[in-house]
Structures are given as structure tokens and as C-alpha cells.
Amino acid sequence: MRHFGHIRPTVRKDLFHQEPAEFTGASPSRVLAAALGATLYSPATRPTLAADIRKQAARGVVSMVLCLEDSISDADVAGAEENLVRHFAELDADPAELPLLFIRVRTPEQIPDLVRRLGGSVRRLSGFVLPKFDENRGIAFLEAVAEAEAACGLPRLYAMPVLETPGLLHLETRALALAGISRTVNSHRERVLALRLGVTDFCSAYGLRRTPDMTAYDVQIVAGVIADVVNVLSRADGTGFTVTGPVWEYFRSQQRLFKPQLRRSPFLEEGVEELRTALIEHDLDGLLREIELDRANGLLGKTCIHPAHVTPVHALSVVSHEEFCDAQDILRPERGGGGVMRSAYTNKMNEVKPHRAWAERTMLRAEVFGVAKEEVGFVDLLTAGLQV
């Protein structure tokens, strides 16, 4: 699979200076963690689950979480598990390319049980999402994933812990909670693909809910937790993990709203201006600002609960031509000794040593999301991604 692989090759050629690279579930974990992109959540109770997964893959989704936890009621868990097993068997009989698939469980005991019940179709599973993760629960969860992996014979089942507990939110316990989480995930470093943030649970602890006009970073309690999680768990010194952005709760039927604009060429300026207005008027402006703030604060990828959010996340994840030129210049072998130089766009100074970690992360993002041509912007990438 690859990002923007659902659009025509001729269109990709017009958009990208460097096209997104292909990857598979067997690619290195650092590549997969960066490539998760917009991870689309779906309740495991959906009666058309297999068809839904195939449809989303055809629209550019590369990672999905099938949820047995908060998105379904307690009474529906047993039926949802049976539904998962049935639809995984259907997917396994289909040779079509699928997104990376993860199951969000409630308890550690579900993990080996589900793997056993999936049988041969477990090969379609990439791993598990582990809710309300802290040091105590985390050990049992990660050991269960390791046990399930050994039992089914797969080379790797990944884990994505969700950081959302009150102990992490409350100031008096946060440092201890972060230290415990760090010890736990580092003890299973090869298995932990990424860390996910449960911002809805953080807001719930204080009876808060952000409006469509506010990003997670406008809610200061939440912004403080995000900063501390990145500080402890996502350092650029080789010890850090990928941390993904929080869910955006608001949506409308953007696909339908944008159809008039998409009948035009995405490279006609008049059509671009109409689409930009539509984005602002239909609740996407807050999402776009939050995606930009996610990256500025060290997060990569995003939890999504609606398909309409996927393409904006991916379009804003593409590396601009200017970013690419800066990263290339900083990482040139002859710059190994440090120094400073004017950027290729002659609008900033690039310092080799301070900017090296940024450049390395940018080049990894360029590998999985591609590099836009110099004249190509976000709206061009968005409109191309929606024309399916």
C-alpha cells in the first residue's frame, strides 16, 4: 500500500516531486509508525464490516481500528467479537489489499482469545490498541500481545497503547504515571508501534468539551498533558516513540459538500478558492488548525472517527517542497561538522546541528507521504484525494 495510492498514477505524477513510497505490514516499525496517518476507528459491531474496510481502503485509508471498547455498549461485546471473527474470515478469502488493521480490546484476556478464534485469518491483523494504559494495566496488556503473537506464529503483532487515564491527567500524579508508562513501553519497545492520546477522556475528567472553533491546544489542561507526554515519551534522541494526534469530534458530509468544486480541475484557481471557502464554512477549519498544531507539537498521524477527516490529515502530512529542500541541505554529508547556511528558498537560516533531528523526521515523513511539487499546495492534494 501507499498514501495517495488510490488516485490515478498520472495525477500523482502531477502532484508529487517525490511520490509516497510503498509499504507493507512487514515494513520496519519506524516506517509503519510514520505511515499510520489518519487511523480510522470503526465499531466492531458494524454488520457490513468487511465491506466497509474494503471501501475505506479504496478511498485512501491505510490504518483502521476495529473497536470493542467505548464505541459499543457492554451488552454488545460478545456479539461484536463474533462479528469480528466472521468478517476477518471474509477478508482473508479476498486477495484485495487492506489497511493495517488493529483491534481495540477492553481487557488483556481478550487478546489471546481473539487470536485463537481468528485462526488463519489472524494474518490480516496488525495488532491491538490497548485502552486506559498505565504501568499496571500495561504490563498485562503487553504480555498478552506477546503471548498471542507466539501462539499464532506471526512475525509481529504490534501494540498501540492509549494514554487516557486520570493518573496521567492529574498534576500531582502525572510525573509518576509518565515514568511508569515509560518503563512499561520500553520493556516491550520492539512491539509498541505508536502511542495514542485519549483526549476525550482527559476532557471528561473535568466535564469539558471543546467546540468546533477550538483545538485541543486551546484547552490548557489538555495542552499541558500533550506537552508532557511528548517531553517524556517522544524525544528525538532515539529513545522516543511516535505519538499520534487526538480525535477531532465534529463532522459533516464533506464529500457531498465538495462535489461542485471537485467537478473542476483541482489546479484551477477559481475552483481552489471555492473549496477553501467550503472548508472554512463546514467545520473543517478547526480540524486543519489542529492538524498543523499536532505536528508543531511533535505528534504525527491522528485518530479519526469519520472518513471525511482522512484526506485532510493525509494532505497536510505531505512534505512541502520547501521543507524537503531544507531537510536535504541540512543532512548533506559534507554538513556533518555543523554550520549554518541560507535556505534554498532564501527565506530562513538552516543550522545543521540544531535542525538535524527535525530534518531526519521530515525525510521519514517524505518517504511515506511524499513531497509535493513546488507549485502544489494543500488544497490541490485535498481535492485530488477526494476525487474517487
C-alpha positions in Angstrom: 0.0 0.0 0.0 1.0 3.6 -0.2 -0.5 7.0 0.6 -2.5 8.5 -2.3 -2.2 5.1 -3.9 -6.0 5.3 -4.6 -5.6 8.2 -7.1 -4.5 7.7 -10.7 -0.8 7.5 -11.3 -1.0 10.4 -13.8 -2.5 12.6 -11.1 0.2 11.6 -8.6 2.9 12.4 -11.1 1.4 15.9 -11.4 1.2 16.4 -7.7 4.5 15.0 -6.3 8.1 15.9 -6.6 8.8 12.6 -4.8 5.9 10.2 -4.7 5.0 8.3 -1.4 6.8 5.0 -1.1 5.0 1.7 -0.9 5.0 -0.2 2.4 3.5 -3.4 3.8 2.7 -4.7 7.3 6.2 -6.2 7.2 8.0 -2.9 6.7 10.2 -1.6 9.5 8.3 -0.4 12.5 9.7 3.2 12.2 8.2 3.3 8.7 4.9 1.9 9.8 4.6 4.3 12.8 5.2 7.2 10.5 2.8 5.9 7.8 -0.2 5.3 10.1 -1.7 8.7 9.0 -5.4 9.1 9.7 -6.3 6.0 11.7 -10.0 5.5 11.2 -11.9 4.0 14.1 -15.0 1.8 13.5 -17.3 0.0 15.9 -16.7 -3.8 15.7 -20.5 -4.2 15.6 -21.0 -3.0 12.1 -22.9 -5.6 10.1 -21.0 -4.7 6.9 -17.6 -4.5 8.5 -15.6 -6.3 5.8 -17.2 -4.3 3.0 -16.6 -1.1 5.0 -12.9 -1.9 5.3 -12.6 -2.5 1.6 -14.4 0.7 0.8 -12.2 2.8 3.0 -9.1 1.2 1.6 -10.3 2.2 -1.9 -10.6 5.8 -0.5 -7.0 6.0 0.8 -7.3 4.8 4.4 -4.2 2.9 5.3 -4.9 2.1 9.0 -8.1 1.2 10.9 -9.0 0.3 14.4 -12.0 -2.0 15.0 -13.3 -1.1 18.4 -14.6 -3.4 21.1 -14.3 -0.7 23.8 -16.0 2.6 24.3 -17.7 2.8 21.0 -20.0 -0.1 21.8 -22.2 -1.0 24.8 -21.2 -3.5 27.4 -24.0 -5.8 26.2 -22.7 -5.9 22.7 -19.2 -7.1 23.3 -19.8 -10.8 22.8 -21.7 -10.2 19.5 -19.0 -7.7 18.3 -16.3 -10.3 18.9 -18.3 -12.9 16.8 -18.8 -10.2 14.2 -15.0 -9.6 14.0 -14.2 -13.2 13.6 -16.8 -13.7 10.9 -15.7 -10.6 8.9 -12.0 -11.4 9.3 -12.7 -14.7 7.6 -14.4 -12.9 4.8 -11.5 -10.6 4.4 -9.0 -13.4 4.5 -10.7 -15.0 1.5 -10.3 -11.8 -0.5 -6.9 -11.1 -2.0 -7.5 -7.3 -2.1 -5.1 -5.0 -0.4 -6.3 -4.0 3.1 -5.3 -1.2 5.5 -3.3 -2.1 8.6 -6.0 -3.5 10.9 -5.9 -3.2 14.7 -8.5 -4.3 17.3 -9.2 -2.2 20.3 -9.9 -4.5 23.2 -11.2 -4.0 26.7 -9.1 -6.5 28.7 -5.8 -8.4 28.3 -7.7 -11.7 28.3 -9.5 -10.8 25.1 -6.2 -10.7 23.1 -5.1 -14.4 23.1 -8.8 -15.4 22.9 -9.5 -13.4 19.8 -6.3 -14.5 18.1 -7.2 -18.1 18.8 -10.7 -17.6 17.4 -9.5 -15.7 14.3 -7.5 -18.8 13.2 -5.7 -18.4 9.9 -7.4 -15.0 9.2 -5.2 -13.5 12.0 -2.6 -12.9 9.3 -4.8 -9.9 8.3 -4.3 -8.4 11.8 -1.5 -5.9 12.5 -2.0 -5.7 16.3 -4.1 -4.3 19.2 -5.0 -1.0 20.6 -4.7 -1.0 24.4 -7.1 1.4 26.3 -6.6 3.2 29.5 -2.9 2.3 29.5 -0.8 2.8 32.7 2.1 0.9 34.2 -0.1 -1.7 36.0 -2.6 -2.5 33.2 0.1 -2.0 30.6 2.3 -4.9 31.7 -0.7 -7.4 31.5 -1.7 -6.0 28.1 1.7 -6.2 26.5 2.4 -9.7 27.9 -1.0 -10.8 26.4 0.1 -9.4 23.0 3.4 -11.2 23.2 1.6 -14.5 24.2 -0.8 -14.1 21.3 2.0 -13.5 18.8 3.8 -16.6 19.9 0.7 -18.7 19.7 -0.3 -17.6 16.2 3.2 -17.7 14.7 3.1 -14.2 13.2 6.4 -12.4 13.0 4.9 -9.4 14.9 1.7 -8.3 16.5 2.0 -4.6 17.3 0.6 -2.7 20.3 -0.7 0.9 20.4 -1.3 2.0 24.0 -3.9 4.7 24.5 -2.8 7.3 27.1 -6.0 8.5 28.8 -6.1 7.7 32.5 -6.8 10.3 35.3 -3.4 9.5 36.8 -1.8 10.9 33.7 -4.1 13.9 33.6 -3.9 15.0 37.3 -0.9 17.2 38.0 0.0 15.5 41.3 0.4 12.1 39.8 1.5 12.9 36.2 5.2 12.6 36.7 4.9 9.2 38.3 2.4 8.0 35.8 4.6 9.0 32.9 7.7 7.4 34.4 5.7 4.2 34.9 4.4 4.2 31.3 7.9 4.9 30.0 9.3 1.8 31.9 6.5 -0.3 30.6 6.6 0.6 26.9 10.4 0.5 26.9 10.3 -3.1 28.2 8.4 -4.0 25.0 9.9 -1.4 22.7 10.0 -3.7 19.6 6.3 -4.3 20.0 5.0 -0.7 20.7 4.3 0.8 17.3 2.9 4.2 18.5 1.3 5.8 21.5 -2.2 7.3 21.1 -3.8 10.1 23.1 -7.3 9.8 24.6 -8.1 13.5 24.8 -11.9 12.9 25.1 -11.2 11.0 28.4 -9.0 13.9 29.5 -11.7 16.4 28.9 -14.3 14.1 30.5 -12.4 14.2 33.8 -13.2 17.9 34.1 -16.5 18.0 32.4 -15.1 19.8 29.3 -15.7 19.5 25.6 -14.1 21.7 23.0 -16.2 23.4 20.4 -15.6 23.2 16.6 -13.9 26.6 16.9 -11.3 25.3 19.4 -8.4 22.8 19.0 -7.2 20.5 21.7 -4.4 23.1 22.3 -6.9 25.7 23.3 -7.9 23.6 26.3 -5.0 24.3 28.5 -5.3 21.2 30.8 -5.2 19.0 27.7 -2.4 21.0 26.1 -0.3 20.6 29.2 -0.7 16.8 29.2 0.2 16.6 25.5 3.3 18.6 26.1 4.4 16.4 29.0 3.7 13.2 27.0 5.9 14.4 24.2 8.5 15.6 26.6 8.9 12.2 28.3 7.9 9.7 25.6 8.7 11.2 22.2 12.2 12.6 22.4 14.3 12.8 19.2 17.4 11.2 20.8 16.5 7.6 19.7 14.5 6.8 22.9 11.2 8.3 21.8 8.0 6.8 20.3 5.6 8.1 17.7 2.7 9.9 19.5 -0.4 10.4 17.4 -2.8 13.3 17.4 -6.1 13.4 19.3 -9.5 12.7 17.7 -11.5 15.5 16.1 -15.1 15.0 17.1 -17.0 17.2 14.6 -18.0 16.3 11.1 -20.4 16.9 8.2 -20.8 15.1 4.9 -17.8 16.9 3.3 -17.7 14.5 0.4 -21.1 15.7 -0.7 -20.5 19.3 0.0 -17.3 19.4 -2.1 -18.8 17.7 -5.2 -19.4 21.0 -7.0 -15.8 22.0 -6.5 -14.5 18.6 -7.5 -16.1 18.8 -10.9 -13.4 21.4 -11.7 -9.8 20.7 -12.2 -8.1 20.9 -8.8 -5.5 23.2 -10.4 -7.9 25.9 -11.5 -7.5 28.8 -9.1 -11.2 29.7 -9.2 -12.1 26.2 -8.0 -9.4 26.2 -5.4 -10.9 29.4 -3.8 -14.4 28.0 -3.8 -13.1 24.9 -2.0 -11.1 26.9 0.5 -14.3 28.8 1.4 -16.2 25.5 1.8 -13.5 24.1 4.1 -13.9 27.1 6.5 -17.7 27.2 6.4 -18.2 23.5 7.0 -16.4 22.8 10.3 -13.0 21.8 8.8 -11.2 24.9 9.7 -10.7 23.8 13.3 -9.6 20.3 12.2 -7.0 21.8 9.8 -5.6 24.1 12.5 -5.4 21.2 14.9 -3.5 19.0 12.4 -1.0 21.8 12.0 -0.6 22.2 15.7 -0.3 18.4 16.2 2.8 18.4 14.0 4.2 21.6 15.6 3.9 19.9 19.0 5.7 16.7 17.9 2.7 14.5 17.0 2.3 12.5 13.8 -0.9 10.9 12.5 -4.3 11.3 14.0 -7.2 9.3 15.4 -10.3 9.8 13.2 -13.9 8.8 13.7 -15.2 9.9 10.4 -14.0 9.1 6.8 -14.2 12.8 5.8 -11.3 13.6 8.1 -8.9 11.2 6.5 -8.0 13.1 3.3 -7.3 16.4 5.2 -5.0 14.6 7.6 -3.1 13.0 4.7 -3.0 16.1 2.6 -1.4 18.1 5.5 1.1 15.3 6.1 2.7 15.6 2.7 6.1 17.3 2.9 6.2 20.6 1.1 8.9 21.2 -1.5 10.4 23.9 0.7 10.6 21.6 3.8 12.2 18.9 1.6 14.9 21.3 0.3 15.7 22.5 3.8 15.9 18.9 5.2 18.1 17.8 2.2 20.5 20.7 2.7 20.8 20.0 6.5 21.5 16.3 6.0 24.1 16.6 3.3 27.2 14.5 4.3 29.5 17.5 3.9 27.5 19.3 6.5 28.3 16.7 9.2 30.5 19.2 11.0 27.8 21.7 11.6 27.5 25.2 10.5 24.7 27.5 9.2 23.5 28.3 5.7 20.8 30.2 3.9 17.9 28.1 2.8 17.3 27.2 -0.9 14.2 29.4 -0.7 16.3 32.2 0.7 13.8 32.9 3.5 15.5 31.4 6.5 18.7 30.2 8.0 19.3 26.4 8.4 21.5 25.4 11.3 22.9 21.9 10.8 23.2 20.6 14.3 20.1 22.1 15.9 17.9 21.3 12.9 19.2 17.8 12.2 16.6 15.9 14.2 13.8 17.9 12.5 15.4 17.1 9.1 15.5 13.4 9.9 11.9 13.3 10.9 10.9 15.4 7.8 12.7 12.9 5.5 10.9 10.0 7.1 7.6 11.8 6.6 8.7 12.5 3.0 9.3 8.8 2.4 5.8 7.7 3.5 3.7 10.8 2.5 5.7 12.1 -0.4 7.0 15.5 -1.3 4.7 18.0 -3.2 5.9 19.8 -6.3 6.9 23.4 -5.7 3.6 24.8 -7.1 1.3 22.2 -5.4 -0.4 23.1 -2.1 -2.7 21.6 0.4 -6.0 22.3 -1.5 -4.6 20.6 -4.6 -3.7 17.5 -2.6 -7.1 17.6 -0.8 -9.1 17.8 -4.0 -7.1 15.0 -5.7 -7.5 12.8 -2.6 -11.3 13.3 -2.6 -11.8 12.5 -6.3 -12.6 8.8 -6.0 
